[in-house]
Amino acid sequence: MISALKHAFSGLISNLEETGKVTRFALRYFREVFKPPFEFRELLRQCFLIGNKSLFLVLMTGFIMGLVLTLQIRPTMMEFGAEAYMPSMVGISIVREIGPVITALICAGKVASGIGAELGSMKVTEQIDAMEVSGTNPFKFLVVTRITAATLMLPILVIAADSIAIFGSFLVENIKGEVSWQLFVNQVFSSLDFGDLIPSTIKSFFFGFAIGLVGCYKGYHSEKGTAGVGRTANAAVVMASLLLFMLDFIAVLITDIFYEI
């Protein structure tokens, strides 16, 4: 019993220390991001890499998500005679919650692990130390650009995923219920308002920031050796996913408060 309590207490202390280190890392990012020189070329390169390499997977997942969601829910809606509300329900579900969260989780698995492994390899091979010796600011060049790129690109990926998911849902409705594209789109957008679009877009920026921050933090503090790089990539995915769920919970609470007001 005592050993279990000691183990739990040590785990709590370790998690608190990790939280403090990540917070200091984030504060350093905010200090560096507004200081010249600005690495615009590297930022654009990272935006292209993050967006381009994730786009196909995001689109495929979004399309299948729209198909499956509609196929699963349509029989239940037909039992209650509410199949006419399918476009509205699917649109609200995807835009508010499913699209941003699923896209962020995909990027957590692909982007966070990729950044963590890349920076971890540079840390292990002492390339980061070499940049410091040569007079280059490795934090600004490696960390600031990647976090900023992830923050900017994730909302774009979310919009792409939402669009293709709605199109996938339309295909099912068109085949099963012979609903036209114009009618489907009109029902989707008539059910959406700024209270649905703005919170989901804002939290997408926070999701992107969290993914970039965790990937860079884990890679920048990677352990020595190839095994350390592997553990870094795995830890980046786990930590980013947990952080995404926490941020989503906070965002839903804040949005619910505003709805009540």
Secondary structure, 3 states (H helix, E strand, C coil): CHHHHHHHHHHHHHHHHHHHHHHHHHHHHHHHHCCCCCCHHHHHHHHHHHHHHHHHHHHHHHHHHHHHHHHHHHHHHHHCCCHHHHHHHHHHHHHHHHHHHHHHHHHHHHHHHHHHHHHHHHHHCCHHHHHHHCCCCHHHHHHHHHHHHHHHHHHHHHHHHHHHHHHHHHHHHHHHHCCCHHHHHHHHHHHCCHHHHHHHHHHHHHHHHHHHHHHHHHHHCCCCCHHHHHHHHHHHHHHHHHHHHHHHHHHHHHHHHHHHC
